[in-house]
Amino acid sequence: MRRSHLIKSTVLALAGAVFFAAAAPASAKTIIDEWASVKAPPAPKLKSVTVDPKNTALLVLDLIKQTCNQKVRPRCLASLPKVKAFLAQARAHKMMVVYSLIPGATAASIQPAVAPLGTEPTVASHANKFIGTDLNKILKAKHIKTVIIVGTTAQGAVLFTGSEAAFLGYKVIVPVDGSSADKRYAEQATAWILATAPTVGTSVTLTRFGMMHW
């Protein structure tokens, strides 16, 4: 009887496993399983913005010769003329400008087209430029409420510094033609996350340089 009961229990258990495997919803698949079938959502809407230079800072992130060049990241190099033009406008309006570097780089590493003036502060950190630096202190000292973020990489410094700024209570403006990566997908994913992520999405405005007004 015991053997018969054991066999019956085993058969029922196997039958149940087969049933639940067959009945498992498609959502049980991981995103890796579904990768090829995922369709990109509609592009976030770009918005016109009016910039108040008195309480806004321009953050120029990691535009250095080692990584922003034709070989490693040509899309970054292509963005430099627009960043340069906006940087000139920011300075003309006496807006605060802050630069960032990756650890080991120096101010001399920054692309000459967008090089800092001697009076403009520079911080060095990895993707999140608030971590391990005085960036928040520097901004608070000037009563900054809004940051405009340009630089590279989109999925690194732009994404994580922009997100952290939102978490810290700043309004964040990201001109997408000043945010670059080595691949278009990285720029697309970054724009979507910044526009839609909880807390972050309500503080971030995506725009382009030509839609920013003084």
N, C-alpha and C positions, 0 to 999 in steps of 0.2 A: 504494500500500500504506500509506503513511504517513497519507494522508487517511482511508482506511478504518479504520485502527487508531485514529485520533483520534476518529472518529465512534463507533466501538464503545466506546471508553473513556468518552466523554461519556454515551452511553446507559446504560452500567453505573453510572456515578456518579449519574445522575438516578434510576435505579431504586433504588439503595441509599438515597438520600436519602428517597425516598417510603416505602420499607420501614421505615426507622428512625423516620420521623415517625409512621407508622401504629402502630408497635410501642411508641412512647414511653409509659411508664406514667403513670397519672393523677397520680402524685406529682410529675411534672414541672411541674404547675400551681403557681403561686404562691398564697400565702394571699389575695392580692387577688382572684385569679380565683375562689377558693372561698369568699369572704367570706360570701355570703348563705346558704351551705349549712352553715356551721359551727354546731354545737350547743354550748351552754355545758355544761361539765362539772358534775358534782354539786358543790354548795357545800361548801367546807371545813368541817370540824367545829369548832365553837366549844368551848373548854375552860374549865373552872373553874380559877382560879389563886389561890394564897395569896400575898399581897404582904408582903415583908419591908421595911419602910420604912427600915431601917438601911443597906441597900446597894442601894436602888432610887431612881431619879430619875424624876420626871414631866417629860416634854418637851412643852411646849405650843407648837405650831408655827403661826405665821402667822395667828392668829385676829385679824386686823386689820379695822378698819371699812371700808377701801377695797375689800376683796374678800369679806369675810364679812358680807354684807348681803342684804336681801330681793331686791334687783334683780339682783345679780351671782351670788350663790351662796346661795339660800334654804335649801338643805340644810345648809349650814354654820351659818346662823343658828338653824335648828331644833335643832342639836346642842348649842348653848351651855348650856341648862339642865342637861343631864346632865354636861357637862364642868365646869360651875360646882360642881355637887354633889360630884363626885369630887375636885375641886381642894380643896374645903373639908375633905374627909376626909383628903386627903394632908397638908395643913398641920396638921390636928389630930394626925396621927401623926408630925409632924416630918419628913416626907419632903422630900428635896431637890426643888425645882421650878426648871426652866430654861425660859426663853422664847426664841422665835426670831422674827425679823422678816425681811422682804424688804429689800434695799438701798433706802435712801431713806426708809424708814418709821422711826418713833420709838416709844418705849414708850407715848407718848400715843395712838398709832394703834390699840393693842390694844383690843378690845371691852371696855367697862367691866365687864361681867358676869364676865369672867375676867382682869381686869387684874392685873399683877404687884405684889407688895409691893416696897418699896424695897430689900430685902435679896436679892431673887431675881435671879440673873444673866440677862442677855439677850445673844444673839448675832445677828448679821445676815449672811445669805448667801442664795444662790439655793436650788434644790431640796435639795441635799445640805448640811445645816447643819454638817457637820464640815469642809467645804472652806473654807479661808480664815478659820477662826475658832478660838477656844480651847476649843471644846466638849469635845473629848476630854480636854484638860488639866483642865478644870473638873470633869469627872466623875471622872477618876482621882484628883484631889486629895481627893475625898470617898470614895474606895474603892468607887465604884459598880460593881455587877456586872450590874444589870438596869435597863433603861429601859422606861418605859411611854410610848407615843407617841400623842398626840392632835393633831388639827389639820387643816389644809387646805393645799394640795389633796391628796387621797388619792394621785393619780398623780404628785404632785410631792414636796412635803416629806415626807409620810408614807412613801411608797415608797422614796425615795432615802436619806433619813436612817435609816429602819429597816434598809434593806439594808446601809448602811455600818456601822451599829452592829453588825450581825451579823458582818460581815467583820472588825471590830475586836475581836471576842470577847465582846461583850455578849449577854446574853439579852434578847430583845425581846418586849414584850407590846403588842398593838394591840387595844384595844376598838373593834370595828367601828362602834359607835354614836357614837364620837367622832372618826371619820375621814370627812371629807366632801369632796365635789366638786360640780361644777355638773351632772354627769350621773350617773345610777345605774350606767351601764356602766363608768365610770372607777373607781367604788368597787368594783364587782365584779371588774374586771381586777386591781386593786391587791391585793385580798384573796387572789385566786387565786395571783398571783405571790409574794406574801409567804409563803404557805403551802406552795408547791411548788418554788420556785427552788432550784437547788443551793446548798449552804452556808446560804443564807438560811432556807430552809424548816425546817431542823433547829434553828434558833435562835429562830424566831418562834412565838409562841403567839397565835392569834386568840381573842378572847373578847368579852364585852360587859360594861358596867359592873356589871350585876346579878350577874355571875358571878365578881366579884373580891372576895376576902375578906382580912381582916387577921389 
